[in-house]
Amino acid sequence: MDKVIITQQGIGGAIWAIGWLFTIGYLQLSFWRGVLALIVWPYFMGVKFRK
């Protein structure tokens, strides 16, 4: 029987997901804007804080 070793490589993905969810909630984005925020969430934050 072989041993399986699982290692944690980093938390970059988790930080990105937290930022994405924060953006959707904080900016009160609609569903489709939230989907778009998957890729360009820093843009939405910049637009919000520029005003």
C-alpha positions in Angstrom: 0.0 0.0 0.0 1.4 3.4 -1.0 1.4 6.4 1.2 -0.3 9.6 -0.1 1.3 12.9 1.0 -0.7 16.0 0.6 1.1 19.4 0.9 -0.2 22.9 1.0 1.5 24.9 -1.8 0.3 28.4 -1.0 -2.7 30.6 -0.2 -2.8 32.7 -3.4 -6.0 31.2 -4.7 -7.7 31.6 -1.4 -6.7 35.3 -1.2 -8.0 35.8 -4.7 -11.3 34.1 -3.9 -11.7 36.2 -0.7 -11.0 39.4 -2.8 -13.6 38.4 -5.4 -16.3 37.7 -2.8 -15.5 40.9 -1.0 -15.9 42.8 -4.3 -19.2 41.3 -5.1 -20.6 42.1 -1.6 -19.1 45.5 -1.1 -19.9 46.9 -4.5 -23.3 45.2 -4.6 -22.7 43.8 -8.1 -25.4 42.0 -10.0 -24.9 38.3 -10.8 -23.4 38.9 -14.3 -21.2 41.7 -13.1 -20.0 39.3 -10.3 -19.2 36.8 -13.0 -17.2 39.4 -14.9 -15.5 40.3 -11.6 -14.0 36.8 -11.6 -11.5 38.3 -14.1 -11.4 42.0 -13.6 -12.3 42.6 -9.9 -9.5 45.1 -9.4 -11.1 47.3 -12.1 -14.4 47.4 -10.2 -12.6 48.4 -7.0 -10.7 51.2 -8.8 -13.9 52.6 -10.2 -15.6 52.5 -6.8 -12.7 54.3 -5.0 -12.1 56.8 -7.7 -15.6 58.4 -7.1 
